Amino acid sequence: MTKTNESTEPSEESLAEIPEADFSKAIRPNRYARLRGDFKHEVQLDPELWQHFGSQKKVIEALQLLVDLAKKGAA
């Protein structure tokens, strides 16, 4: 009859043979780290909208225009 629930611990010799793992270089780079400067939010546009504007500068200009118009309309 064999025992299947038997837990065996590794010996100190076998533990000494296992090399230490260095995880200091295992950190994945954050692809959004470059946005930490002035930018705090990311906005994703539908492909149709992006084709209309074509650049980040044009999108920002359009949004600024909307904000200015909303301020004028609220006054």
VENZIMO-V381560 format. One record per helix or strand. SS is the DSSP state (A for helix, B for strand). FROM is the first residue (numbers start at 1). TO is the last residue. If there is no record, write none. Layout:
# VENZIMO-V381560
((SS	FROM	TO) (SS	FROM	TO))
This chain:
# VENZIMO-V381560
((A	12	17) (A	33	36) (A	47	53) (A	56	74))
